[in-house]
């Protein structure tokens, strides 16, 4: 007899979705996706040649806003975004051409999909006339909404293995009549699905993020994947009870296989915790590491501080060419991974510590010749910038995935922190989307 989920998890036993008072719609986000869509409309209006997208969901899914644009033109558009961001901050910079991603499809080693009780139907789905279920979806949010989700059967940005795991997870959830979580009412069970596959080793993992822990259900999920012939290297359950619409801060339970996976980058092997940050494009990250090492130009004696170091993807390659490297990171599992990876790769001149950089740098952080920083998309706050200025390293290498945030940080370091901008190198780690990684090189100005 098949296992049956508790009544509280099932679609048929849950309350209907509550709508916002007065029928209010969530305000349209004015971020990079919206900017990307506006630029695409301008290209169409100008009569620029477009290409047929590889993905059938491009019209609605927020993950591939530029897939209809030839790749070389995408790079030009991203270059314009970086130039505009730095010019807006009053920075005079000769922005170099964007370095392309070695892969443009099946390049992502991680995807995070949302469960929703409100499905966004694409124009193609509506035109098909097919009767489609509207109370369940697993995929990406549709345009101009933080509620409706496009139900994705496959995504060309991820590997075949990742697509198979996503389809199997959807089939299991529907077969068990499990209900997606609704943030406003705090009702439901399924929140997110995280899927990874390491580019170099092939290690794969599936993480089902739920509002509560149900061990019997977790084991049922493992068996479903096994019987479907898609059981990955690791299967885990992340529990996130908070109202915050994010998987960050979840409690992770390992239900099959090890609680980590292995990837290679920069000639080193990285053993990574299930929820540790790692660049989503391993092939593009190789290019980033190459650029960082070239701009660091280390001789073997320098002291390097790596802020927001994650699992050490920049720290450890730098340590091979530096005198010593210190890494600071808020996520404890990532710091544990960095320490493990240093030891596993025979690197004894790198140390790592847990530090919430929102509170700034420690007063006794030390003296450094080079500071490398790769913060989240929002960039660094004033306390971190002041700490970098106080250290007074001869050079700063600032990495950012949002040009506006990076330019704002660089502008402060130039106007208030005693630095001069010497080089801006964009890199494409996110083909078919508006995001662009950028490496800014700054040098310390001599006091008058």
C-alpha positions in Angstrom: 0.0 0.0 0.0 1.6 3.4 -1.0 2.5 5.8 1.7 -0.1 8.6 2.3 0.9 12.1 3.4 -0.7 13.7 6.5 -4.0 15.6 5.8 -2.3 18.9 6.6 0.0 18.4 3.6 -2.6 17.5 1.0 -4.2 19.8 -1.6 -7.7 18.6 -1.0 -7.6 19.5 2.7 -6.1 23.0 2.6 -7.7 26.4 2.7 -8.0 28.4 -0.6 -5.4 31.0 -1.4 -6.1 34.3 0.2 -5.9 37.3 -2.1 -4.5 40.7 -1.2 -7.1 43.2 0.2 -9.0 45.1 -2.4 -7.6 42.9 -5.2 -4.2 44.6 -5.0 -1.5 43.3 -7.2 2.1 43.1 -6.1 4.0 46.0 -7.5 6.1 45.2 -10.5 9.8 44.9 -9.6 12.0 47.5 -11.2 15.1 45.4 -11.1 17.4 44.1 -13.8 14.8 41.7 -15.3 12.4 44.6 -15.9 15.3 46.5 -17.5 16.1 43.5 -19.6 12.6 43.3 -20.9 12.5 47.0 -21.7 15.7 46.7 -23.7 14.3 43.6 -25.6 11.2 45.7 -26.5 13.5 48.4 -27.8 15.4 45.9 -29.9 12.2 44.6 -31.4 10.9 48.1 -32.1 14.2 49.0 -33.8 13.9 46.0 -36.1 17.0 44.2 -34.8 17.3 40.6 -35.9 16.2 38.1 -33.3 16.5 34.3 -33.2 14.2 31.5 -32.2 14.6 30.7 -28.5 15.6 27.3 -27.5 13.2 27.4 -24.6 9.4 27.3 -25.1 8.8 29.3 -21.9 10.8 32.4 -22.8 7.7 34.5 -23.3 6.9 34.3 -19.6 9.7 32.9 -17.6 12.0 35.4 -15.8 15.1 33.3 -16.2 15.9 33.9 -19.9 14.8 37.4 -20.8 17.3 37.7 -23.7 17.3 34.2 -25.2 15.9 35.6 -28.5 18.9 37.9 -28.8 22.0 36.6 -30.6 24.7 35.9 -28.0 27.2 38.4 -29.4 24.5 41.1 -29.1 23.8 40.0 -25.5 27.4 40.7 -24.7 27.1 44.2 -26.2 24.0 44.9 -24.2 25.7 43.7 -21.0 28.7 46.0 -21.8 26.2 48.9 -22.1 24.7 48.1 -18.7 28.1 48.2 -17.0 29.1 51.4 -18.9 25.9 53.1 -17.9 26.1 52.0 -14.2 29.7 53.4 -13.8 28.8 56.6 -15.7 25.8 57.2 -13.5 28.1 57.2 -10.4 30.4 59.7 -12.1 33.2 57.2 -12.7 35.4 57.6 -15.7 36.3 54.0 -16.7 37.3 52.4 -20.0 35.1 49.3 -19.6 36.7 46.4 -21.4 34.6 44.1 -23.7 32.6 41.4 -21.8 34.4 38.0 -21.7 31.9 35.4 -22.9 30.8 32.3 -21.1 32.5 29.1 -22.4 29.0 27.6 -22.4 25.7 29.3 -23.1 23.3 26.4 -22.4 23.3 23.7 -19.7 25.8 25.9 -17.9 24.1 26.2 -14.5 25.2 23.9 -11.7 22.3 25.1 -9.5 18.7 26.0 -10.0 16.1 27.0 -7.4 12.5 26.6 -8.4 9.4 27.7 -6.4 6.2 25.8 -5.7 3.0 27.7 -6.0 -0.8 27.2 -5.9 -1.1 29.8 -8.6 0.1 28.7 -12.1 1.0 31.3 -14.7 -0.2 30.1 -18.1 1.9 31.1 -21.0 0.3 32.4 -24.3 1.3 29.1 -25.9 -0.4 27.0 -23.2 -3.6 29.1 -23.4 -3.6 28.8 -27.2 -3.2 25.1 -27.1 -6.8 24.7 -25.7 -5.6 21.9 -23.4 -7.1 21.6 -20.0 -4.3 22.5 -17.6 -4.2 22.3 -13.9 -4.0 25.8 -12.4 -3.6 25.1 -8.7 -0.1 23.7 -8.8 3.2 24.8 -10.4 6.9 24.2 -9.9 9.2 26.5 -11.8 10.0 30.2 -12.1 7.9 33.3 -11.4 6.0 34.8 -14.3 6.4 38.4 -15.4 5.2 41.2 -13.1 4.1 38.9 -10.4 5.5 37.5 -7.2 2.8 35.0 -6.9 2.2 33.0 -10.1 4.7 30.5 -11.2 5.4 29.2 -14.7 5.3 25.3 -14.5 8.5 24.2 -16.2 8.8 20.8 -17.8 12.4 21.5 -18.7 14.9 24.3 -18.6 17.8 24.5 -21.1 20.0 26.4 -18.6 20.4 23.3 -16.5 21.7 19.8 -17.3 19.6 16.8 -18.4 20.1 15.2 -15.0 18.8 18.4 -13.3 15.8 18.4 -15.6 15.0 14.8 -14.9 15.1 15.4 -11.1 12.8 18.4 -11.5 10.3 16.4 -13.5 10.4 13.5 -11.0 9.9 15.9 -8.0 6.9 17.5 -9.7 5.4 14.0 -10.4 6.0 12.9 -6.8 4.4 16.0 -5.3 1.3 15.7 -7.5 1.0 11.9 -6.9 1.1 12.6 -3.1 -1.3 15.5 -3.4 1.0 17.8 -1.6 0.2 21.5 -1.2 2.5 24.4 -2.0 3.2 26.9 0.9 1.5 30.3 0.9 3.5 32.9 2.6 0.6 35.2 3.5 -1.4 32.6 5.3 1.6 30.4 6.4 -0.3 27.4 5.2 1.0 24.6 3.0 4.0 22.3 2.9 6.2 22.7 -0.3 8.3 25.8 -0.6 11.3 25.4 -3.0 13.2 22.8 -5.0 17.0 23.2 -5.2 18.8 21.0 -7.7 22.5 20.9 -8.4 25.0 19.0 -10.6 28.7 19.6 -10.4 30.3 20.3 -13.8 33.5 18.5 -13.2 32.5 15.5 -11.1 28.9 14.9 -12.1 27.8 14.8 -8.5 24.1 15.7 -8.2 21.8 16.6 -5.4 18.1 17.3 -4.8 16.9 19.5 -1.9 13.2 19.7 -1.1 12.6 22.8 0.9 9.4 22.5 3.1 7.7 24.4 5.9 8.2 21.5 8.4 10.1 18.2 8.7 8.3 15.0 7.9 10.8 12.1 8.0 8.4 9.5 6.6 7.6 11.8 3.7 11.3 12.5 3.1 12.1 8.8 2.8 9.1 8.3 0.5 10.6 11.0 -1.7 14.0 9.2 -1.8 12.3 6.0 -2.8 10.3 7.7 -5.5 13.5 9.1 -7.1 15.1 5.6 -6.8 12.2 3.9 -8.5 12.2 6.6 -11.2 15.9 5.8 -11.9 17.0 9.4 -11.1 18.3 9.0 -7.5 21.1 11.7 -7.2 24.3 11.6 -5.2 22.6 13.4 -2.3 19.0 14.0 -1.3 18.2 16.4 1.5 15.2 18.2 3.1 15.6 21.9 3.9 13.1 23.1 6.5 12.3 26.8 6.4 9.4 28.0 8.6 10.1 31.7 8.4 7.8 34.1 6.5 10.7 35.3 4.5 10.4 34.2 0.9 13.8 32.6 0.7 15.5 29.2 1.3 18.4 30.9 3.0 18.7 30.0 6.7 17.0 26.6 6.2 17.8 23.7 8.5 19.2 20.9 6.4 18.5 17.2 6.9 20.4 14.7 4.8 18.1 11.8 3.7 20.3 10.0 1.2 24.0 10.0 0.5 26.6 12.4 1.9 25.8 15.9 3.2 28.1 17.4 0.6 29.1 17.2 -3.0 32.4 17.7 -4.9 33.3 20.2 -7.7 36.6 21.3 -9.2 37.7 24.9 -10.0 41.0 26.5 -10.7 42.8 23.2 -10.5 41.5 22.5 -7.0 38.9 20.2 -5.6 36.0 21.6 -3.6 33.9 19.6 -1.2 30.8 21.8 -0.7 28.0 21.8 1.9 24.6 21.3 0.4 23.7 25.0 1.1 27.1 26.5 0.5 27.5 29.3 -2.0 29.3 28.5 -5.2 29.3 30.3 -8.6 26.4 28.8 -10.6 28.4 28.7 -13.8 31.5 26.6 -13.2 32.9 27.2 -16.7 32.4 30.9 -16.3 33.9 30.8 -12.8 37.1 29.4 -14.3 37.3 32.6 -16.4 36.6 34.7 -13.3 39.4 32.9 -11.3 41.8 33.5 -14.2 41.0 37.2 -14.2 41.3 37.6 -10.5 44.6 35.9 -10.4 45.9 38.0 -13.3 44.8 41.3 -11.6 46.2 40.1 -8.2 49.6 39.6 -9.8 50.9 38.0 -6.6 54.6 37.4 -6.0 54.2 34.9 -3.1 54.6 37.2 -0.1 51.4 39.2 -0.1 48.7 39.1 2.6 45.3 38.9 1.1 41.9 39.5 2.7 38.9 37.8 0.9 35.5 39.2 2.0 32.4 37.2 1.4 34.7 34.3 0.7 32.0 31.5 0.5 33.6 28.1 0.3 36.9 29.6 -0.8 36.5 29.5 -4.6 38.7 32.7 -4.9 40.6 32.4 -1.6 42.2 29.0 -2.3 43.5 29.8 -5.8 44.8 33.1 -4.4 46.5 31.2 -1.5 48.5 29.2 -4.0 50.2 32.4 -5.1 50.2 34.6 -2.0 51.9 34.6 1.3 48.7 34.2 3.4 45.0 34.5 2.8 42.2 35.3 5.3 38.6 34.7 4.4 35.5 36.1 6.1 32.0 34.7 5.5 28.7 34.8 7.3 27.5 31.3 6.3 29.0 28.8 8.8 28.7 25.7 6.5 30.5 27.6 3.8 33.3 28.5 6.2 33.5 24.8 7.3 33.7 23.8 3.6 36.5 26.4 3.0 38.6 25.0 5.9 38.0 21.4 4.8 39.0 22.3 1.2 42.1 24.1 2.2 43.3 21.0 4.1 42.2 18.6 1.4 44.2 20.6 -1.2 47.3 20.8 0.9 46.9 24.6 1.4 48.2 25.7 4.8 48.4 29.5 4.4 44.6 30.2 4.3 42.4 30.8 7.3 38.7 31.3 7.5 36.3 32.8 10.0 32.6 33.3 10.4 31.7 37.0 10.3 28.5 38.8 9.6 29.9 41.6 7.5 26.7 43.7 7.8 28.3 44.8 11.1 31.5 45.8 9.3 35.1 44.5 9.6 36.6 43.7 13.0 38.8 46.5 14.4 41.7 43.9 14.7 41.2 42.4 11.2 44.9 42.9 10.4 47.1 44.5 7.8 46.7 43.4 4.1 48.3 44.1 0.8 45.3 43.1 -1.3 41.5 43.0 -0.5 39.2 40.9 -2.7 35.5 41.3 -2.2 32.6 39.4 -3.9 29.4 40.4 -2.0 25.8 39.5 -2.6 23.9 41.4 -5.3 23.1 44.3 -3.1 26.8 45.1 -2.6 28.7 46.2 0.4 27.3 48.5 3.1 29.0 51.6 4.4 30.6 49.9 7.4 32.4 47.4 5.2 33.6 50.1 2.8 34.9 52.1 5.7 36.7 49.0 7.0 38.4 48.5 3.6 39.5 52.1 3.6 40.9 51.8 7.1 42.9 48.7 6.2 44.5 50.7 3.4 45.6 47.8 1.2 47.6 48.8 -1.9 44.9 47.2 -4.2 41.3 46.2 -4.1 39.7 43.7 -6.4 35.9 44.2 -6.3 33.7 41.6 -7.9 30.0 42.1 -8.3 27.0 40.6 -10.2 25.0 43.7 -10.2 26.7 46.6 -12.0 24.7 49.4 -10.2 25.7 48.0 -6.7 29.3 47.5 -7.7 29.6 51.0 -9.3 28.1 52.6 -6.2 30.7 50.8 -4.0 33.5 51.7 -6.3 32.4 55.3 -6.4 32.6 55.5 -2.6 36.0 53.9 -2.4 37.3 56.4 -5.0 35.7 59.5 -3.5 36.0 58.7 0.2 38.2 55.7 0.6 41.4 56.9 -1.0 41.4 54.6 -4.1 41.5 55.1 -7.9 39.7 52.9 -10.4 42.2 51.5 -13.0 40.3 48.7 -14.8 36.8 47.3 -15.3 36.4 43.8 -16.8 32.9 42.4 -17.2 32.4 38.7 -17.5 29.3 36.8 -18.6 28.4 34.1 -16.1 24.7 34.3 -16.9 24.0 33.8 -20.6 20.5 34.8 -21.8 19.8 36.9 -18.7 20.5 40.5 -17.8 23.0 39.8 -15.0 26.7 40.4 -15.6 29.7 39.7 -13.3 32.2 42.6 -13.2 35.7 42.8 -11.8 36.9 46.3 -10.8 40.5 46.9 -10.0 41.4 49.8 -7.6 44.8 51.1 -6.4 45.5 53.1 -3.3 46.3 56.7 -4.0 49.3 58.3 -2.2 48.4 60.9 0.4 49.3 64.4 -0.7 
